[in-house]
Amino acid sequence: MVANEERERCGKFAFINVRGLARLRVPSKTGQKRICHASDIAIRTWHRWFCFGAKNRTTCANRCTRLHCCGGNNTMGSFNLRQFRIVFAFLAASLPAFTGVLRAFAEDPPKIVEKDGRYALMVDGRPYLILGGQIHNSSAWPSELPQVWESMAALHANTVEAPVYWEQLEPQQGHFDFSNVDQVVEGARAHGLHAVLLWFGTWKNGNMHYAPTWVKTDPARFPHTIRPDGEPIDVLSPMSRNTLEADMLAFVALMRHLKQIDDEKHTVLMIQVENESGNIGSVRDNSAESNREFAGQVPVDLLTAVHKQPGRWTEVFGAEADEVFQAYHQAKYVNEIVAAGKREFAIPCYINVWIDYPAAELPQRQLDTPGIGYPSGGAVQKLVELWRELAPSIDMIGPDIYASDSGFYRTIIKAYHRPDNPLWIPETGRDDTFAKFFFSALGDGAIGFSPFGVDQTGWNILGDQPWKAHARNFSMIEPMSREIAQLEFEGKLKTAVEEPGQATDEVDLGGWQATVAYGFPQPDGRRAPGTKDAHGAALIAQLGPDEFLVTGVDASISFHLPGKLPWIHSQILTAEQGTYENGVWKPLRLWNGDETDRGLCFYEKPEVVRVKMGRF
């Protein structure tokens, strides 16, 4: 039994691709099958060139038989054997380059691309929207994976975010165990998912807890960060070359292995390098080596990045000198690891950030507390630009957002959605109050959105409050996620998200406007009531000058001409509810009457409508 046999039939012959060798099997006049060998690309190229224009399958079969088969009739009108030999020689000469081009296209790994200030994660040549679910820290073990896959299905996710633990990957220095990684990747693939892997190396939430035992027990080789009072803390110092090289060697081994198992499948989309890196417990390392450097001159590359004049650290940066010192060494540390990993496997790498939350104090008392309020040295809001300058190998910086205050959430999206940084939310709260921010992120061009702690573990740092809204949102978007990603990348998608006390929004669509009203019921002549917890949202994508793809949650959407009321000089020509299946729109029914007269109304049930507007 031949494995991996692919057939492409045309008339009476069949292409058979067996382990990269293509054969053309053709019936002879005696009924016996003759097989002509050639490369797969050569046969398919011949077929496309010489059968192009064939009016029917018989003609195609006759041409292919005459052209490709050694014992076939090589006379076909004016196309004689001499001409065939000339073409064959041309193909043979050009085949290596042609094959290389096709192979490069076929094997193109995931990558981040930018166009006109918008970003997309390209997977297999098309924009991809991550509908993610990050599992708990201790769930990327084989014993936990069955419930992980069940949880991803319940969430309607298309991507799982799963940790890779340095302590498990390299339990003894130089000896690597990829069994956990293999089961995550193979399991994701088997369940129709992609994966984002999270490297828990030197840092995890501002600590060193995932470093291997041989690192933890040898502080002479792998020094800890020292507090100002001389006490060591459970954080590895970024000043140590030994620690950097140990982390880097393990990460390089991981990336090399991923290339071996996933170079063609593209199951793994991205790698998160470290997790919320930085110091918890001290603003910077206060070791003797660190103090000597801190007393000296600021490095030239940092001065260039921040456009400042030479001087000592405190002279140049004042009260923020300690934090900038930590950020400088930390960013260069991580950048070197990423650069080395990409030399093995060039897929996107990003960092996530424990952001700077406002202190629960009066405004005048809300001072930054690096090393306490957040890991010092991380790419918090004020340091995003510096990190982008110092760590160019990192493809993007993603904020972990666990505050559901709408104003604050929007501020964080604005801080990380930059011309030099794609928007990506690698972690956010899983309860229902965070679900509407999925639409906020889409409206700002996010390449993905992922609630944390979505698997069925017996313990949850987030508590046991029931949650269902993320699954509702993902089930709505997942069938058309590729289309949504493409529309985002083209700048044709807009969203509206309800805010407390604001029951309506206006969306500008160029030649059309859309009024979005939140909450039901919406009696005629009355203002929309809004929802009790301000969770309403709407998504509108422009498919053509007068055609839109529309969906929402507890919202009505009414199209109208600028400066006019709905139905004044305008009308709905068709409002077609449907769904996408494998990229093809499948209509289910037409909306009309009560379903359109007062706007397109969307409730909790996921529904999608293509509406075509007209003028009169």
C-alpha positions as CSV (number, residue, x, y, z in Angstrom):
1,M,0.0,0.0,0.0
2,V,1.6,3.3,-1.1
3,A,1.3,6.0,1.5
4,N,0.5,9.7,0.7
5,E,-0.9,8.9,-2.8
6,E,-2.5,12.0,-4.4
7,R,-4.5,11.7,-7.6
8,E,-5.4,14.4,-10.0
9,R,-7.6,12.8,-12.8
10,C,-8.1,14.2,-16.3
11,G,-9.9,12.0,-18.8
12,K,-8.3,8.5,-18.9
13,F,-5.1,9.2,-17.1
14,A,-4.1,9.9,-13.4
15,F,-1.3,11.7,-11.8
16,I,0.2,9.8,-8.9
17,N,2.5,11.7,-6.5
18,V,4.4,9.2,-4.4
19,R,7.0,10.7,-2.0
20,G,7.8,13.5,-4.3
21,L,8.1,11.3,-7.5
22,A,5.3,11.9,-10.0
23,R,4.2,9.2,-12.4
24,L,1.7,9.5,-15.3
25,R,-0.4,6.3,-15.5
26,V,-2.0,5.9,-18.9
27,P,-4.1,3.0,-20.3
28,S,-2.5,1.5,-23.5
29,K,-4.4,-0.1,-26.4
30,T,-3.9,-3.5,-24.9
31,G,-5.4,-2.4,-21.6
32,Q,-2.1,-2.6,-19.8
33,K,-0.9,0.4,-17.9
34,R,2.3,2.1,-18.7
35,I,4.0,4.5,-16.3
36,C,6.2,7.4,-17.4
37,H,8.4,8.9,-14.7
38,A,9.2,12.6,-14.3
39,S,9.2,15.2,-11.6
40,D,5.8,16.2,-10.3
41,I,6.4,19.8,-11.3
42,A,7.4,18.9,-14.9
43,I,4.3,16.7,-15.4
44,R,2.0,19.3,-14.0
45,T,3.6,22.0,-16.1
46,W,3.3,20.0,-19.3
47,H,-0.3,19.4,-18.5
48,R,-1.1,23.0,-17.9
49,W,0.8,24.3,-21.0
50,F,-0.3,21.7,-23.6
51,C,-3.8,21.0,-22.4
52,F,-4.7,24.7,-21.9
53,G,-7.4,25.3,-24.4
54,A,-8.5,21.7,-24.8
55,K,-12.3,21.8,-25.3
56,N,-13.1,18.6,-23.6
57,R,-11.7,15.9,-21.3
58,T,-11.1,13.5,-24.3
59,T,-8.9,16.0,-26.1
60,C,-7.0,16.7,-22.8
61,A,-6.5,13.0,-22.3
62,N,-5.3,12.5,-25.9
63,R,-2.8,15.4,-25.7
64,C,-1.4,14.2,-22.4
65,T,-1.1,10.6,-23.7
66,R,0.8,11.8,-26.8
67,L,3.0,14.3,-25.0
68,H,3.9,12.5,-21.8
69,C,4.1,8.8,-22.6
70,C,7.2,7.2,-24.0
71,G,5.4,4.7,-26.1
72,G,2.5,6.9,-27.1
73,N,1.7,8.4,-30.4
74,N,3.9,11.5,-30.5
75,T,2.3,13.0,-33.6
76,M,-0.3,15.6,-32.8
77,G,-0.9,17.8,-35.8
78,S,1.9,20.2,-36.2
79,F,3.4,19.4,-32.8
80,N,6.0,16.7,-33.6
81,L,8.6,14.8,-31.7
82,R,11.3,17.3,-32.5
83,Q,9.3,20.2,-31.0
84,F,8.5,18.1,-28.0
85,R,12.2,17.4,-27.4
86,I,12.9,21.2,-27.6
87,V,10.3,22.0,-25.0
88,F,11.5,19.1,-22.8
89,A,15.0,20.5,-23.0
90,F,13.7,23.9,-22.0
91,L,11.8,22.5,-19.1
92,A,14.7,20.5,-17.9
93,A,17.0,23.5,-18.0
94,S,14.5,25.8,-16.1
95,L,13.1,23.1,-13.7
96,P,15.6,23.8,-10.8
97,A,14.8,27.4,-10.6
98,F,11.1,26.8,-11.2
99,T,11.0,24.1,-8.6
100,G,12.8,26.4,-6.2
101,V,10.2,29.2,-6.6
102,L,7.3,26.8,-6.1
103,R,9.0,25.3,-3.0
104,A,9.7,28.7,-1.5
105,F,6.0,29.6,-2.0
106,A,4.7,26.3,-0.7
107,E,7.0,26.4,2.4
108,D,6.6,30.1,3.2
109,P,6.3,30.1,7.1
110,P,3.9,32.4,9.0
111,K,5.0,36.0,9.0
112,I,3.8,39.5,9.9
113,V,3.3,41.8,7.0
114,E,2.6,45.5,6.9
115,K,0.7,47.5,4.2
116,D,-0.3,51.2,4.5
117,G,0.1,51.1,8.3
118,R,-2.0,48.0,8.7
119,Y,-0.7,44.6,9.8
120,A,-1.7,41.0,9.1
121,L,-0.4,37.6,10.2
122,M,0.0,35.8,7.0
123,V,-0.5,32.0,7.2
124,D,-0.2,30.0,3.9
125,G,-0.4,33.2,1.9
126,R,-3.5,34.7,3.5
127,P,-4.3,36.9,6.5
128,Y,-5.1,34.9,9.6
129,L,-7.1,36.1,12.6
130,I,-6.2,34.5,15.9
131,L,-9.2,33.5,17.9
132,G,-7.1,32.3,20.8
133,G,-7.4,30.5,24.0
134,Q,-4.5,30.5,26.5
135,I,-4.4,27.6,28.8
136,H,-3.3,27.6,32.4
137,N,0.3,27.7,33.3
138,S,0.4,24.0,34.2
139,S,-1.8,22.6,31.5
140,A,0.7,21.9,28.7
141,W,1.4,18.4,30.0
142,P,0.2,15.3,28.2
143,S,-2.1,14.4,31.1
144,E,-4.0,17.7,30.7
145,L,-4.2,17.9,27.0
146,P,-7.5,15.9,26.5
147,Q,-9.4,18.5,28.5
148,V,-7.5,21.3,26.7
149,W,-8.8,20.2,23.3
150,E,-12.3,19.9,24.7
151,S,-12.0,23.5,26.0
152,M,-10.8,24.8,22.7
153,A,-13.8,23.3,20.9
154,A,-16.1,24.8,23.5
155,L,-14.5,28.2,23.0
156,H,-14.8,28.0,19.2
157,A,-11.1,28.9,19.1
158,N,-8.9,28.4,16.1
159,T,-5.6,28.7,18.0
160,V,-4.3,27.4,21.3
161,E,-1.7,29.3,23.3
162,A,0.4,26.8,25.3
163,P,3.5,27.1,27.4
164,V,6.9,25.4,26.8
165,Y,8.7,25.0,30.1
166,W,12.5,25.4,30.2
167,E,12.7,23.2,33.2
168,Q,10.9,20.3,31.3
169,L,12.6,20.9,28.0
170,E,16.2,20.8,29.4
171,P,16.1,19.0,32.7
172,Q,19.8,18.4,32.5
173,Q,22.1,20.9,30.8
174,G,22.4,20.0,27.1
175,H,19.9,17.2,27.2
176,F,16.5,18.1,25.6
177,D,13.1,16.5,26.0
178,F,10.7,17.6,23.3
179,S,7.9,15.2,24.3
180,N,5.6,17.9,25.7
181,V,6.1,20.2,22.7
182,D,5.5,17.3,20.3
183,Q,2.2,16.4,21.9
184,V,1.0,20.0,22.0
185,V,1.8,20.5,18.3
186,E,0.5,17.1,17.2
187,G,-2.6,17.5,19.3
188,A,-3.4,21.0,17.9
189,R,-2.9,19.7,14.4
190,A,-5.2,16.7,15.0
191,H,-7.9,18.9,16.3
192,G,-7.8,21.4,13.5
193,L,-6.0,24.1,15.5
194,H,-3.0,26.3,15.1
195,A,-0.7,27.0,18.1
196,V,1.2,29.8,19.7
197,L,3.9,28.5,22.0
198,L,5.0,30.5,25.0
199,W,8.6,30.1,26.0
200,F,8.8,30.2,29.8
201,G,12.6,30.7,30.2
202,T,14.5,33.2,32.2
203,W,11.4,35.1,33.2
204,K,7.8,34.1,34.0
205,N,5.7,36.9,35.5
206,G,8.9,38.7,36.7
207,N,10.4,35.7,38.4
208,M,12.7,32.7,37.5
209,H,10.3,29.9,38.5
210,Y,10.5,28.0,35.2
211,A,14.3,27.9,35.0
212,P,15.7,24.3,35.3
213,T,17.0,23.1,38.7
214,W,20.5,23.1,37.5
215,V,20.1,26.9,36.9
216,K,18.3,27.6,40.2
217,T,20.9,25.8,42.3
218,D,24.0,27.4,40.8
219,P,23.7,31.1,41.6
220,A,27.5,31.5,41.1
221,R,27.1,30.7,37.4
222,F,23.6,32.1,37.1
223,P,23.4,35.0,39.4
224,H,20.2,36.3,40.9
225,T,19.1,39.9,40.9
226,I,20.3,41.8,44.0
227,R,18.1,44.3,45.9
228,P,19.5,47.6,47.0
229,D,19.8,46.2,50.5
230,G,22.1,43.4,49.2
231,E,19.5,40.6,49.4
232,P,19.1,38.3,46.4
233,I,15.6,37.6,45.0
234,D,14.1,34.9,42.9
235,V,14.8,36.7,39.6
236,L,17.7,36.0,37.3
237,S,19.9,39.0,36.4
238,P,20.0,40.1,32.8
239,M,23.6,41.2,33.4
240,S,24.7,37.5,33.3
241,R,26.2,36.3,30.1
242,N,26.0,32.7,31.4
243,T,22.3,32.9,31.9
244,L,21.7,34.5,28.6
245,E,23.6,31.9,26.7
246,A,21.9,29.0,28.6
247,D,18.5,30.4,27.8
248,M,19.5,31.1,24.2
249,L,20.9,27.6,23.6
250,A,17.6,26.0,24.9
251,F,15.5,28.4,22.8
252,V,17.6,27.7,19.7
253,A,17.1,23.9,20.3
254,L,13.4,24.5,20.5
255,M,13.3,26.5,17.3
256,R,15.4,24.0,15.5
257,H,13.1,21.2,16.6
258,L,10.0,23.1,15.6
259,K,11.5,23.6,12.1
260,Q,12.0,19.9,11.9
261,I,8.4,19.0,12.8
262,D,6.5,21.9,11.5
263,D,8.3,23.5,8.6
264,E,5.7,22.5,6.1
265,K,2.6,22.1,8.3
266,H,2.6,25.6,9.7
267,T,0.7,24.5,12.8
268,V,2.8,26.8,15.0
269,L,2.1,30.4,14.1
270,M,4.3,32.4,16.6
271,I,6.5,32.1,19.6
272,Q,6.2,34.2,22.7
273,V,9.7,34.7,24.1
274,E,9.7,34.8,27.9
275,N,6.6,35.7,29.8
276,E,6.1,39.2,31.3
277,S,9.8,39.7,31.6
278,G,11.4,41.9,34.2
279,N,12.1,42.2,37.9
280,I,9.6,41.7,40.7
281,G,11.2,42.8,44.0
282,S,13.8,45.3,42.7
283,V,13.8,48.0,40.1
284,R,17.2,46.7,38.8
285,D,20.1,44.4,39.7
286,N,22.2,46.0,42.4
287,S,25.2,43.6,42.1
288,A,28.7,45.0,42.1
289,E,29.0,44.5,38.4
290,S,25.7,46.2,37.8
291,N,26.5,49.1,40.1
292,R,29.8,49.7,38.3
293,E,28.1,50.0,35.0
294,F,25.3,52.1,36.4
295,A,27.9,54.6,37.7
296,G,29.3,55.0,34.2
297,Q,28.2,56.6,30.9
298,V,25.0,55.7,29.2
299,P,25.7,53.5,26.1
300,V,25.8,55.2,22.8
301,D,23.1,53.0,21.2
302,L,20.7,53.9,24.0
303,L,21.4,57.6,23.7
304,T,20.7,57.4,20.0
305,A,17.4,55.6,20.6
306,V,16.2,58.2,23.1
307,H,17.8,61.3,21.4
308,K,19.7,62.4,24.4
309,Q,23.1,63.9,25.1
310,P,25.9,61.8,26.7
311,G,26.1,61.5,30.5
312,R,25.8,59.2,33.4
313,W,22.6,57.2,33.9
314,T,21.1,59.5,36.6
315,E,22.2,62.6,34.7
316,V,20.4,61.5,31.5
317,F,17.4,59.8,33.0
318,G,16.9,61.3,36.4
319,A,14.4,59.4,38.7
320,E,13.7,56.8,36.0
321,A,17.4,55.9,35.6
322,D,17.1,52.6,37.4
323,E,14.1,51.4,35.4
324,V,15.6,52.4,32.1
325,F,18.9,50.7,33.0
326,Q,17.0,47.5,33.6
327,A,14.9,47.9,30.4
328,Y,18.0,48.5,28.3
329,H,19.8,45.3,29.4
330,Q,16.6,43.3,29.4
331,A,15.6,44.3,25.9
332,K,19.0,43.5,24.5
333,Y,19.0,40.2,26.3
334,V,15.7,39.1,24.9
335,N,16.5,40.5,21.4
336,E,19.7,38.3,21.3
337,I,17.7,35.2,22.2
338,V,15.0,36.0,19.5
339,A,17.6,36.7,16.8
340,A,19.4,33.4,17.5
341,G,16.1,31.5,17.4
342,K,15.0,33.0,14.2
343,R,18.2,31.9,12.5
344,E,16.9,28.4,13.1
345,F,13.2,28.9,12.3
346,A,12.1,32.3,11.0
347,I,8.5,32.5,12.4
348,P,7.2,35.6,14.2
349,C,8.3,36.1,17.8
350,Y,6.8,38.5,20.2
351,I,6.9,39.5,23.9
352,N,3.9,40.0,26.2
353,V,3.7,42.6,28.9
354,W,2.5,42.9,32.4
355,I,1.2,46.5,31.9
356,D,1.3,49.4,34.3
357,Y,-2.1,49.7,36.0
358,P,-3.3,52.8,37.8
359,A,-2.8,52.5,41.5
360,A,-5.9,52.4,43.7
361,E,-5.0,55.9,45.0
362,L,-6.0,59.5,44.4
363,P,-4.7,60.8,41.1
364,Q,-1.9,62.8,42.7
365,R,-0.7,59.6,44.4
366,Q,-0.7,57.3,41.4
367,L,3.0,57.0,41.0
368,D,4.7,54.3,38.9
369,T,6.1,51.5,41.1
370,P,8.4,49.4,38.9
371,G,9.4,46.2,40.6
372,I,6.2,46.2,42.6
373,G,3.3,47.3,40.5
374,Y,4.7,45.6,37.4
375,P,8.0,43.8,36.5
376,S,10.6,46.5,36.2
377,G,12.2,46.7,32.7
378,G,9.2,45.3,30.9
379,A,7.7,47.1,27.8
380,V,5.1,48.9,29.8
381,Q,3.2,51.8,28.1
382,K,5.9,54.4,28.6
383,L,8.7,52.0,27.4
384,V,7.1,50.5,24.2
385,E,9.0,52.8,21.9
386,L,12.3,52.1,23.7
387,W,11.8,48.4,23.4
388,R,10.9,48.7,19.7
389,E,14.2,50.5,19.2
390,L,16.4,48.2,21.2
391,A,14.9,44.9,20.2
392,P,14.4,44.9,16.4
393,S,14.3,41.1,16.2
394,I,11.0,41.1,18.1
395,D,8.0,41.3,15.7
396,M,5.6,42.8,18.1
397,I,4.8,43.6,21.7
398,G,1.4,42.5,23.1
399,P,-0.2,43.8,26.3
400,D,-1.8,41.4,28.8
401,I,-5.0,43.3,29.8
402,Y,-6.9,42.4,33.0
403,A,-8.8,45.6,33.7
404,S,-12.3,45.8,32.2
405,D,-12.7,49.6,32.6
406,S,-13.5,50.7,29.1
407,G,-11.5,53.9,29.1
408,F,-8.4,52.1,30.4
409,Y,-8.7,49.3,27.9
410,R,-9.0,51.7,25.0
411,T,-5.9,53.6,26.3
412,I,-3.9,50.3,26.3
413,I,-5.0,49.4,22.8
414,K,-3.9,52.9,21.7
415,A,-0.5,52.6,23.4
416,Y,0.3,49.3,21.7
417,H,-1.3,49.8,18.3
418,R,1.5,51.8,16.8
419,P,2.9,52.3,13.2
420,D,5.8,50.1,14.3
421,N,3.8,47.6,16.3
422,P,0.9,45.3,15.3
423,L,-1.9,45.1,17.8
424,W,-2.2,41.6,19.4
425,I,-3.9,40.8,22.7
426,P,-2.2,37.6,23.9
427,E,-3.9,37.6,27.3
428,T,-7.1,39.2,28.6
429,G,-9.7,38.4,31.2
430,R,-12.0,35.5,30.4
431,D,-15.2,36.7,32.1
432,D,-18.0,38.2,30.1
433,T,-17.1,41.8,30.9
434,F,-14.0,41.5,28.7
435,A,-15.8,40.0,25.7
436,K,-16.8,43.3,24.0
437,F,-13.2,44.3,23.8
438,F,-12.8,41.7,21.1
439,F,-14.7,44.1,18.9
440,S,-12.6,47.0,20.1
441,A,-9.5,45.2,19.1
442,L,-10.8,44.2,15.7
443,G,-11.8,47.8,15.0
444,D,-8.1,48.7,15.6
445,G,-6.8,46.1,13.3
446,A,-5.8,43.4,15.8
447,I,-4.2,40.2,14.4
448,G,-5.7,38.3,17.3
449,F,-7.4,38.2,20.7
450,S,-7.0,35.6,23.4
451,P,-8.7,35.2,26.9
452,F,-6.5,33.5,29.5
453,G,-7.3,30.4,31.6
454,V,-9.9,28.9,29.3
455,D,-9.3,25.2,30.0
456,Q,-11.0,23.0,32.6
457,T,-8.6,22.9,35.4
458,G,-9.5,22.4,39.0
459,W,-7.9,25.6,40.2
460,N,-8.2,29.0,38.6
461,I,-6.5,32.3,39.6
462,L,-9.4,34.1,37.9
463,G,-12.0,32.5,40.1
464,D,-15.0,30.3,39.1
465,Q,-17.4,32.9,37.7
466,P,-19.3,31.5,34.7
467,W,-18.3,32.9,31.3
468,K,-19.8,32.4,27.9
469,A,-19.5,35.6,25.9
470,H,-16.0,34.9,24.4
471,A,-17.3,31.6,23.0
472,R,-20.4,33.4,21.5
473,N,-18.1,36.0,19.8
474,F,-15.7,33.3,18.5
475,S,-18.5,31.1,17.2
476,M,-19.8,34.2,15.3
477,I,-16.5,35.1,13.7
478,E,-14.7,31.7,13.3
479,P,-16.5,30.6,10.1
480,M,-15.5,33.8,8.4
481,S,-12.2,34.5,10.3
482,R,-10.1,34.5,7.1
483,E,-12.5,36.9,5.4
484,I,-12.5,39.2,8.5
485,A,-8.7,39.1,8.6
486,Q,-8.5,40.1,4.9
487,L,-11.1,42.9,5.3
488,E,-9.1,44.2,8.4
489,F,-5.9,44.2,6.4
490,E,-7.6,46.1,3.6
491,G,-9.0,48.7,6.0
492,K,-12.6,47.8,5.2
493,L,-13.7,46.8,8.7
494,K,-15.2,49.0,11.4
495,T,-16.7,48.2,14.8
496,A,-18.8,50.0,17.4
497,V,-18.7,49.1,21.1
498,E,-21.1,50.3,23.7
499,E,-19.8,52.5,26.5
500,P,-21.6,53.2,29.8
501,G,-24.2,55.9,29.3
502,Q,-23.8,55.9,25.5
503,A,-26.6,54.0,23.9
504,T,-25.9,54.9,20.2
505,D,-22.9,55.2,17.9
506,E,-22.5,56.5,14.3
507,V,-20.2,54.6,12.0
508,D,-18.8,56.5,9.0
509,L,-18.7,54.2,5.9
510,G,-17.9,56.9,3.3
511,G,-20.9,57.1,1.0
512,W,-23.0,55.5,3.8
513,Q,-23.5,56.0,7.5
514,A,-24.7,53.4,10.0
515,T,-26.5,54.2,13.3
516,V,-25.8,51.6,15.9
517,A,-28.3,51.5,18.8
518,Y,-27.7,49.2,21.8
519,G,-30.1,47.3,24.0
520,F,-33.7,46.1,23.5
521,P,-36.6,46.7,23.3
522,Q,-36.3,49.8,21.1
523,P,-39.8,51.2,20.9
524,D,-40.6,53.5,18.0
525,G,-39.7,57.1,18.7
526,R,-37.8,56.3,21.9
527,R,-34.2,56.3,22.6
528,A,-32.4,53.0,22.7
529,P,-32.2,51.8,26.3
530,G,-28.6,50.4,26.2
531,T,-27.7,47.2,27.9
532,K,-27.4,46.9,31.7
533,D,-23.6,46.3,31.6
534,A,-22.7,48.1,28.4
535,H,-21.8,45.0,26.4
536,G,-23.3,45.8,23.1
537,A,-21.2,45.7,19.9
538,A,-21.4,45.8,16.1
539,L,-19.1,44.9,13.3
540,I,-19.5,46.3,9.8
541,A,-17.3,45.3,6.9
542,Q,-17.5,47.0,3.5
543,L,-17.7,44.4,0.6
544,G,-18.5,47.0,-2.1
545,P,-19.6,50.6,-2.5
546,D,-23.2,49.7,-1.4
547,E,-22.7,46.2,0.2
548,F,-21.8,45.3,3.7
549,L,-21.2,42.3,6.0
550,V,-22.9,43.0,9.3
551,T,-23.1,41.3,12.7
552,G,-23.4,42.3,16.3
553,V,-24.4,41.6,19.9
554,D,-27.5,43.3,21.4
555,A,-27.5,46.0,18.9
556,S,-29.6,47.3,15.9
557,I,-27.8,48.7,12.8
558,S,-29.6,51.1,10.5
559,F,-27.9,52.3,7.2
560,H,-28.6,55.7,5.8
561,L,-27.1,58.3,3.6
562,P,-25.0,61.1,5.2
563,G,-27.3,63.8,6.6
564,K,-30.4,61.7,6.0
565,L,-32.6,59.5,8.1
566,P,-32.9,55.8,7.3
567,W,-35.2,55.0,4.3
568,I,-34.9,58.6,3.0
569,H,-33.6,58.4,-0.5
570,S,-32.2,55.0,0.5
571,Q,-33.5,51.4,0.8
572,I,-32.4,47.9,1.6
573,L,-32.3,46.0,-1.6
574,T,-31.4,42.6,0.0
575,A,-30.5,41.5,3.5
576,E,-29.3,38.0,3.3
577,Q,-28.5,36.0,6.4
578,G,-25.9,33.3,5.8
579,T,-22.5,31.9,6.8
580,Y,-19.1,31.3,5.2
581,E,-18.1,27.7,4.4
582,N,-14.6,27.3,3.2
583,G,-14.5,30.8,2.0
584,V,-17.8,30.6,0.1
585,W,-20.9,32.6,1.3
586,K,-23.8,30.3,1.9
587,P,-27.2,32.1,2.1
588,L,-29.7,30.8,4.6
589,R,-32.6,33.2,4.3
590,L,-33.6,36.8,3.4
591,W,-34.5,39.3,6.2
592,N,-37.4,41.6,5.5
593,G,-40.4,43.2,7.2
594,D,-40.0,43.3,11.0
595,E,-36.4,42.1,10.7
596,T,-35.3,45.1,8.7
597,D,-37.9,47.9,9.1
598,R,-36.3,49.2,12.3
599,G,-32.7,48.3,11.4
600,L,-30.9,45.0,11.4
601,C,-31.3,43.6,14.9
602,F,-28.8,41.3,16.5
603,Y,-29.3,39.7,19.8
604,E,-27.2,37.1,21.7
605,K,-27.5,34.5,19.0
606,P,-24.6,34.7,16.5
607,E,-26.0,35.8,13.1
608,V,-24.4,37.4,10.1
609,V,-26.1,39.3,7.3
610,R,-24.9,40.6,3.9
611,V,-26.9,43.7,3.1
612,K,-27.0,45.5,-0.2
613,M,-28.2,49.1,-0.1
614,G,-29.7,51.2,-2.8
615,R,-30.5,54.9,-3.5
616,F,-33.6,56.4,-5.1
